[in-house]
Amino acid sequence: MNPALLQKLFGTESRWQGPCTLIRDADAVVQTLGADSIGPSAVKNYAPRLVSGRITADVICLTPDGTALLVVQQQKISTGGGEVVKQILLVIDPARLVAVEFVDTAVLTLLGVAPPPLRPTSHAGTHVRPGH
């Protein structure tokens, strides 16, 4: 991914930001986490799928020199006495990154773009269709 674009998205001050999903330059593989099944009345139940090449980041930081993305994933582990939060650190080469997916459009302001207008929602029977 373009280093200048990453600096616009994540800054050069090494501040933690997030969450987001990173998409790496890799062959994508879909892995099934369990078995698919057919339930009552022939209803198909599909096991969850895990797509490789996608990294979910709870927080992310671009190093000041732009040579690495530091990605932290947080996992809650239940123990007999409560929950423990475990943090996993990934160091990613930005050259192997092809896309960043954010949970909202607020990041557009960092790129100098206004968020798109929201599409009005309609409910059956509450809006008159054009021409009727």
Secondary structure, DSSP 8 states (H G I E B T S, - for coil): --HHHHHHHH-SS---B--EEEEESS---EEESS--EE-GGG-EE---EEETTEEEESEEEE-TTSS-EEEEEEEEEEETTEEEEEEEEEEE-GGGEEEEEESSSGGGGGGT-----------TTTS--TT-
